[in-house]
């Protein structure tokens, strides 16, 4: 009889645990639905919809028992310079032997406003492979090239001989901007490798019509000093290489075979006329703290971050103009709120303080997180770790965890240990060529020397889950279809949230601060 009674209790506890998992999945989904509602109009940085989203997150942080950690209650205002291209009065022209060929904006090429363009630029072209140079990587695409005053044409990506994190760092806007300024280049012309494109050109080119931003502080503009940035449609890129003795097909074949790319002058010029509308805007980071309990360690902070902004309202796709950003990244902000609630409900006593930060301007180039990492609302030296989540895609059951930065610091071991304790396999970045380690907000903290990770629900290569993730990128990433009508696995989200809560608990209660591994390139940034 006692055996059956014990079995009944076990079944009851198991049922209650399942109900709790489902409940926090429902709660998480409700937050996603609110943040991805059409009423917020895509949460464009600096928009009224973003402000409403920030106020919602602040209110939910307060409900979870967190303390304000902004400069204005829960909010940290951030000032931006916003730029929008006036295509009716802008143009790109390819000049060869005095003959001019107009490039159709949107179809053939785009003027990227990540560089604040000069009103008029006419410059020679030079092909510099991947456009990378670093002594430690024993790689220099500019050796023997004169690029002063010229536009540097580059293929996106890096050779596999350069370790993934270092390659990603070398391709960051900060590193490229510094290198191009040093070399005296006028600007950059980028051709995406079609094999590594997350979004088809027809859709990615629509972003050119949306506002681009830089932080108002000019020292935080990575591409300052350059005059022009252009993106070329890979399907039209062959036109750049005629008359050079090389073809774009040849360049792609060499890259695919991981063979060195040639470097050569291109006997052509690009003439650009850029008409830009400029305004100043303000947006908001949202910051809240769960204070620690240790007399000493409570003055150290583990930052848990996710970006609140998305793309706003743009050119309609299939009749829908609102880019809701449900998975990118209402999902991650909802996880911030849900994990805060779980930690409150658990009654756990954490030694270190946990700083929950929903940042703005990620879609504009990691700007909100860069501002926070450089102008934190706590003592900068007291931030010991960052755990970031962005677009973790709960669209299939969570059986694996991808840890970006797994081998860079001992935070990777913490994350893998927590995952394995929950029966979840832990993997490093399976697609290093996509540069995800530097493409979200953890990179802003890494640049300040703070050990950091990014986490996503993982998959096995060539599995049905990988096919789902790839299809999502092709069909929904940065599209209006990233809304609440898509299939969402709320149980996967609940499992992810539980893992993150356990990881925060583990890191907050460590006896020692997280440290970069000796083998990590990023160790040099540590203060």
Secondary structure, 3 states (H helix, E strand, C coil): CHHHHHHHHHHHHHHHHHHHHHHHHHHHHHHHHHHCCHHHHHHECCCHHHHHHHHHHHHHHHHCCCEECCCECCEEEEEEEEEEECHHHCEEEEEECCEEEEECECCCEEECCCCCCCCEEEEEEEEECCCCEEHHHCEECCCCCCCCCCEEEEECCCCCCCCHHHHHHHCCHHHHHHHHHHHCCCEEEEECCHHHCCCCHHHHHHHHHCCEEEECCHHHCCCCCCCEEEEECHHHCHHHHCCCCCCHHHHHHHHHCCCCCCEEEEEEEEEEECCEEEEEEEEEEEEEEECCCCCCHHHCEEEEEEECCECEEEEEECCEEEECCHHHHHHHHHHHHHHHHHHHHHCCCCCCEEEEEEECCHHHCCHHHHHHHHCCCCCHHHEEEEEEECCCCCCCCCCEEEEECCCCECHHHHHHHHHHHCCCEEECCCCHHHCHHHCCCHHHHHCCCCCEEEEEECCCCCCHHHHHHHHHHHHCCCCCCCCCCCCCCHHHHHHHHHHHHHHHHHHHCCCCCCCECCCCHHHHHCC
